[in-house]
Amino acid sequence: MIDQPPDGLPRYRVLTGPDDETFCRRVSEALGLGFHLYGGPALTFNGERVIVAQALVWPSNAEE
């Protein structure tokens, strides 16, 4: 396991956006890099569409 996320990314990230294929691909890409989901998604409605937020964390050595 790599100690730090790739490309200088932070250990904790929150991805946000419309609940669509693009957002799902962004989360899937982060999972593919090695991030783990942190809790469940948060959803809201902006009057036009559903907006979702998902927190992700880079696993620490203690989690291995």
CORNORJO-V907314 format. One record per backbone hydrogen bond with DSSP energy under -1.0 kcal/mol. NH is the residue of the N-H (numbers start at 1). CO is the residue of the C=O. E is the energy in kcal/mol with one decimal. If there is no record, write none. Layout:
nh = {NH,NH}
co = {CO,CO}
e = {E,E}
This chain:
nh = {9,13,15,17,19,20,24,25,26,27,28,29,30,31,32,33,35,36,38,42,44,46,51,52,53,54,56,57,58,63,64}
co = {6,56,54,52,50,18,20,21,22,23,24,25,26,27,28,29,30,57,55,53,51,49,44,17,42,15,13,36,11,60,61}
e = {-2.0,-2.8,-2.6,-1.8,-2.4,-2.0,-2.2,-2.4,-2.0,-2.3,-2.6,-2.6,-2.0,-2.4,-2.3,-1.5,-2.2,-3.1,-2.6,-2.6,-2.2,-2.2,-3.1,-3.1,-2.2,-2.5,-3.1,-2.7,-2.5,-1.6,-1.1}
